[in-house]
Amino acid sequence: MSLFVTDEMLNVLIPNDLIIENYVDGFPLVDEKANLTSDDLLPLFHKKSTKENLPLQQIYYGTPGSGKSHKVKDMVEAAYPDKDEREKYVFRTTFHPDSDYASFVGCYKPQMKDGAITYEFVPQSFTKAYVQAWNEPEKQIYLIVEEINRGNCAQIFGDLFQLLDRKNGVSEYPIDADDDLRQYLEKELNEAGKAGIANGKIKLPANLNILATMNTSDQSLFPMDSAFKRRWNWDCVPIDYNNPKSSEFRISIGDKNYKWLNFLKNVNTHIFNTTGSEDKQMGNFFIDSNVDERQFVNKVMFYLWNDVCKDEVGTKNNFFRNYTNAEKDESVEFSFNDLFSTDASHILLRFMEYLDVKADEAAQIGEEPETDGE
């Protein structure tokens, strides 16, 4: 065997240097003249598994602003630094309560052609990614689902749910394609991708990676069931209090500036003490640049009031408070509406004092760090 199986042959059979243990089982690799099968080729592979470099199905979860989307962005930009290539090989969608199978896979829609209305199958993100993955098996394709827990996953995925069971990267249990989807795939898949609709069945190829983000603070209308969850790999994106970019962010109140991360550490402690949960804490990229007083109130303070403190008014858990004496052993509550009064700046400065956040005397007001919109 090793006398005539050359490196050139392996490069054709296993494209893009993605050789992993049993990886070839996902492809119909048979050379009739040499009578080679997957079992024949496996002993020739000297590379260790690189499966950890192939995310396949991964959900990145964490608190709001922890950098989940940014992590996915970094991943696909590392895979495809060129913008044109990213547009070709990276597909995006965002789930919401009205998302359904048709908005994820596609359906027939009226189209205007030559002045007449016709009905054509219009593919959506899943189908576009599926076609590209099968047509170009040497490329890694990324289907990104933002806010996966905001939609009804059972309704959106439908029978595609079965395809999420993968063996060596390929769906272990193919499913029958609907007639409209089958006809579209038969037309769009090239010779290299015909296996993607063989016998009218569809299966996920090993180069199609599905990456999703999930905000753990959201109260989803459609909780994911355990059967769906276990078909994904999960990766927590924690709050990073040492992130160099977010460490440059400042909050301007009156004539004082405060370091965002100093405020964040202290307020997150109060959030945890109030809710007993880390899910409601804010991530280091909850803001993505310097903020002035108005922005701080309308984004940060609104979140703290609406999601954490509003239902705790009149209790010790409500940390919308100002000290009333120099000894700092007595305090009084204030409301969100108070932050729109003429005394708002004074209330916010005393709120920082209550949280024990010290002003950053070295920073210049209005100084803006360079950011890339995380």
HUMO-V249387 format. One record per residue. N is the residue number from 0. RES is the residue in one small letter. PSI is psi in degrees with one decimal (999 if undefined). Layout:
n=N res=RES psi=PSI
n=N res=RES psi=PSI
This chain:
n=0 res=m psi=-50.9
n=1 res=s psi=-11.4
n=2 res=l psi=-26.9
n=3 res=f psi=-0.8
n=4 res=v psi=101.9
n=5 res=t psi=167.9
n=6 res=d psi=-36.8
n=7 res=e psi=-39.9
n=8 res=m psi=-42.3
n=9 res=l psi=-37.2
n=10 res=n psi=-30.8
n=11 res=v psi=-43.1
n=12 res=l psi=-41.0
n=13 res=i psi=94.4
n=14 res=p psi=156.0
n=15 res=n psi=25.4
n=16 res=d psi=35.7
n=17 res=l psi=50.0
n=18 res=i psi=118.7
n=19 res=i psi=168.0
n=20 res=e psi=127.2
n=21 res=n psi=8.9
n=22 res=y psi=-35.3
n=23 res=v psi=-16.5
n=24 res=d psi=-20.2
n=25 res=g psi=-1.8
n=26 res=f psi=146.5
n=27 res=p psi=69.6
n=28 res=l psi=99.3
n=29 res=v psi=123.5
n=30 res=d psi=106.9
n=31 res=e psi=-37.8
n=32 res=k psi=-43.1
n=33 res=a psi=-10.2
n=34 res=n psi=42.0
n=35 res=l psi=139.5
n=36 res=t psi=175.5
n=37 res=s psi=-42.0
n=38 res=d psi=-32.2
n=39 res=d psi=-37.0
n=40 res=l psi=-29.5
n=41 res=l psi=-44.8
n=42 res=p psi=-16.9
n=43 res=l psi=-11.2
n=44 res=f psi=120.6
n=45 res=h psi=-9.2
n=46 res=k psi=143.4
n=47 res=k psi=164.4
n=48 res=s psi=134.8
n=49 res=t psi=29.1
n=50 res=k psi=-27.8
n=51 res=e psi=-18.4
n=52 res=n psi=-2.6
n=53 res=l psi=93.7
n=54 res=p psi=-35.4
n=55 res=l psi=-83.2
n=56 res=q psi=107.5
n=57 res=q psi=134.8
n=58 res=i psi=123.6
n=59 res=y psi=120.9
n=60 res=y psi=157.2
n=61 res=g psi=-175.4
n=62 res=t psi=162.1
n=63 res=p psi=128.3
n=64 res=g psi=11.3
n=65 res=s psi=-13.8
n=66 res=g psi=26.6
n=67 res=k psi=-51.4
n=68 res=s psi=-34.6
n=69 res=h psi=-37.1
n=70 res=k psi=-42.7
n=71 res=v psi=-41.3
n=72 res=k psi=-45.1
n=73 res=d psi=-38.9
n=74 res=m psi=-48.9
n=75 res=v psi=-29.7
n=76 res=e psi=-31.3
n=77 res=a psi=-37.3
n=78 res=a psi=-38.9
n=79 res=y psi=84.2
n=80 res=p psi=-29.9
n=81 res=d psi=128.6
n=82 res=k psi=-41.0
n=83 res=d psi=-38.5
n=84 res=e psi=-39.1
n=85 res=r psi=-41.4
n=86 res=e psi=-26.9
n=87 res=k psi=-34.6
n=88 res=y psi=-1.7
n=89 res=v psi=127.8
n=90 res=f psi=140.0
n=91 res=r psi=148.7
n=92 res=t psi=161.4
n=93 res=t psi=128.1
n=94 res=f psi=146.8
n=95 res=h psi=171.8
n=96 res=p psi=-26.0
n=97 res=d psi=0.1
n=98 res=s psi=144.0
n=99 res=d psi=-176.8
n=100 res=y psi=-42.6
n=101 res=a psi=-36.7
n=102 res=s psi=-11.7
n=103 res=f psi=-38.6
n=104 res=v psi=-48.9
n=105 res=g psi=168.3
n=106 res=c psi=171.6
n=107 res=y psi=134.6
n=108 res=k psi=152.0
n=109 res=p psi=135.6
n=110 res=q psi=143.8
n=111 res=m psi=120.6
n=112 res=k psi=122.5
n=113 res=d psi=40.0
n=114 res=g psi=3.5
n=115 res=a psi=149.9
n=116 res=i psi=124.7
n=117 res=t psi=164.0
n=118 res=y psi=127.0
n=119 res=e psi=154.8
n=120 res=f psi=121.9
n=121 res=v psi=110.9
n=122 res=p psi=147.6
n=123 res=q psi=-170.3
n=124 res=s psi=-43.6
n=125 res=f psi=-49.3
n=126 res=t psi=-38.3
n=127 res=k psi=-44.9
n=128 res=a psi=-39.4
n=129 res=y psi=-46.8
n=130 res=v psi=-45.5
n=131 res=q psi=-38.6
n=132 res=a psi=-43.4
n=133 res=w psi=-36.4
n=134 res=n psi=-28.1
n=135 res=e psi=74.4
n=136 res=p psi=-15.0
n=137 res=e psi=-6.7
n=138 res=k psi=146.1
n=139 res=q psi=126.3
n=140 res=i psi=137.6
n=141 res=y psi=124.5
n=142 res=l psi=114.8
n=143 res=i psi=126.4
n=144 res=v psi=107.2
n=145 res=e psi=143.6
n=146 res=e psi=50.6
n=147 res=i psi=-28.0
n=148 res=n psi=0.3
n=149 res=r psi=-8.2
n=150 res=g psi=167.3
n=151 res=n psi=94.4
n=152 res=c psi=-35.7
n=153 res=a psi=-39.8
n=154 res=q psi=-40.4
n=155 res=i psi=-45.4
n=156 res=f psi=-33.2
n=157 res=g psi=-132.0
n=158 res=d psi=-8.1
n=159 res=l psi=-19.8
n=160 res=f psi=-39.1
n=161 res=q psi=-27.2
n=162 res=l psi=-16.5
n=163 res=l psi=-15.5
n=164 res=d psi=110.4
n=165 res=r psi=146.5
n=166 res=k psi=118.7
n=167 res=n psi=33.4
n=168 res=g psi=-16.2
n=169 res=v psi=142.9
n=170 res=s psi=128.2
n=171 res=e psi=-28.2
n=172 res=y psi=92.0
n=173 res=p psi=157.0
n=174 res=i psi=157.3
n=175 res=d psi=131.2
n=176 res=a psi=143.0
n=177 res=d psi=152.9
n=178 res=d psi=-43.7
n=179 res=d psi=-40.2
n=180 res=l psi=-41.1
n=181 res=r psi=-46.5
n=182 res=q psi=-39.6
n=183 res=y psi=-44.9
n=184 res=l psi=-39.4
n=185 res=e psi=-30.2
n=186 res=k psi=-36.6
n=187 res=e psi=-27.4
n=188 res=l psi=132.5
n=189 res=n psi=-173.2
n=190 res=e psi=-37.2
n=191 res=a psi=-26.2
n=192 res=g psi=8.2
n=193 res=k psi=-25.4
n=194 res=a psi=-17.5
n=195 res=g psi=-8.5
n=196 res=i psi=27.1
n=197 res=a psi=131.0
n=198 res=n psi=27.3
n=199 res=g psi=13.9
n=200 res=k psi=152.3
n=201 res=i psi=149.8
n=202 res=k psi=147.1
n=203 res=l psi=131.5
n=204 res=p psi=165.6
n=205 res=a psi=-8.1
n=206 res=n psi=9.0
n=207 res=l psi=108.5
n=208 res=n psi=130.7
n=209 res=i psi=114.0
n=210 res=l psi=133.8
n=211 res=a psi=154.7
n=212 res=t psi=149.4
n=213 res=m psi=123.7
n=214 res=n psi=113.3
n=215 res=t psi=-13.4
n=216 res=s psi=-17.3
n=217 res=d psi=134.7
n=218 res=q psi=94.2
n=219 res=s psi=140.1
n=220 res=l psi=-23.0
n=221 res=f psi=85.3
n=222 res=p psi=142.6
n=223 res=m psi=137.7
n=224 res=d psi=162.9
n=225 res=s psi=-32.0
n=226 res=a psi=-38.3
n=227 res=f psi=-43.1
n=228 res=k psi=-40.7
n=229 res=r psi=-7.5
n=230 res=r psi=6.2
n=231 res=w psi=151.4
n=232 res=n psi=145.5
n=233 res=w psi=139.1
n=234 res=d psi=113.7
n=235 res=c psi=134.5
n=236 res=v psi=99.2
n=237 res=p psi=166.8
n=238 res=i psi=132.7
n=239 res=d psi=98.8
n=240 res=y psi=-3.3
n=241 res=n psi=10.5
n=242 res=n psi=125.3
n=243 res=p psi=-33.3
n=244 res=k psi=-49.5
n=245 res=s psi=-18.7
n=246 res=s psi=-14.4
n=247 res=e psi=-11.7
n=248 res=f psi=141.5
n=249 res=r psi=152.0
n=250 res=i psi=123.9
n=251 res=s psi=121.7
n=252 res=i psi=119.7
n=253 res=g psi=-125.9
n=254 res=d psi=17.7
n=255 res=k psi=152.1
n=256 res=n psi=145.4
n=257 res=y psi=140.9
n=258 res=k psi=129.3
n=259 res=w psi=-45.0
n=260 res=l psi=-29.7
n=261 res=n psi=-45.0
n=262 res=f psi=-44.0
n=263 res=l psi=-45.4
n=264 res=k psi=-46.6
n=265 res=n psi=-43.1
n=266 res=v psi=-32.1
n=267 res=n psi=-31.3
n=268 res=t psi=-42.8
n=269 res=h psi=-39.7
n=270 res=i psi=-45.1
n=271 res=f psi=-42.3
n=272 res=n psi=-32.2
n=273 res=t psi=-43.5
n=274 res=t psi=-20.3
n=275 res=g psi=16.8
n=276 res=s psi=146.3
n=277 res=e psi=-14.5
n=278 res=d psi=-30.9
n=279 res=k psi=-4.7
n=280 res=q psi=159.0
n=281 res=m psi=142.4
n=282 res=g psi=166.3
n=283 res=n psi=-18.5
n=284 res=f psi=27.0
n=285 res=f psi=-35.8
n=286 res=i psi=155.3
n=287 res=d psi=16.0
n=288 res=s psi=-178.4
n=289 res=n psi=147.5
n=290 res=v psi=142.3
n=291 res=d psi=-177.1
n=292 res=e psi=-43.3
n=293 res=r psi=-44.6
n=294 res=q psi=-38.8
n=295 res=f psi=-43.0
n=296 res=v psi=-49.2
n=297 res=n psi=-19.3
n=298 res=k psi=-57.8
n=299 res=v psi=-53.6
n=300 res=m psi=-34.8
n=301 res=f psi=-43.0
n=302 res=y psi=-46.3
n=303 res=l psi=-38.8
n=304 res=w psi=-50.1
n=305 res=n psi=-37.9
n=306 res=d psi=-14.4
n=307 res=v psi=-53.9
n=308 res=c psi=-19.6
n=309 res=k psi=-40.2
n=310 res=d psi=4.7
n=311 res=e psi=9.0
n=312 res=v psi=134.6
n=313 res=g psi=-0.3
n=314 res=t psi=165.7
n=315 res=k psi=-16.6
n=316 res=n psi=-19.8
n=317 res=n psi=113.1
n=318 res=f psi=14.7
n=319 res=f psi=80.9
n=320 res=r psi=156.0
n=321 res=n psi=143.4
n=322 res=y psi=147.3
n=323 res=t psi=-2.6
n=324 res=n psi=164.9
n=325 res=a psi=-26.4
n=326 res=e psi=-13.3
n=327 res=k psi=38.8
n=328 res=d psi=1.3
n=329 res=e psi=145.7
n=330 res=s psi=163.6
n=331 res=v psi=145.4
n=332 res=e psi=151.8
n=333 res=f psi=160.8
n=334 res=s psi=169.5
n=335 res=f psi=-37.4
n=336 res=n psi=-29.6
n=337 res=d psi=-21.3
n=338 res=l psi=2.1
n=339 res=f psi=16.1
n=340 res=s psi=174.9
n=341 res=t psi=-16.1
n=342 res=d psi=11.9
n=343 res=a psi=-44.6
n=344 res=s psi=-43.5
n=345 res=h psi=-41.1
n=346 res=i psi=-43.1
n=347 res=l psi=-38.6
n=348 res=l psi=-39.9
n=349 res=r psi=-27.3
n=350 res=f psi=-42.1
n=351 res=m psi=-38.2
n=352 res=e psi=-41.8
n=353 res=y psi=-37.6
n=354 res=l psi=-3.4
n=355 res=d psi=42.4
n=356 res=v psi=119.2
n=357 res=k psi=145.2
n=358 res=a psi=147.9
n=359 res=d psi=94.6
n=360 res=e psi=-23.8
n=361 res=a psi=-23.1
n=362 res=a psi=145.7
n=363 res=q psi=135.8
n=364 res=i psi=133.1
n=365 res=g psi=-3.6
n=366 res=e psi=127.8
n=367 res=e psi=117.7
n=368 res=p psi=158.1
n=369 res=e psi=130.6
n=370 res=t psi=169.1
n=371 res=d psi=27.8
n=372 res=g psi=41.8
n=373 res=e psi=999
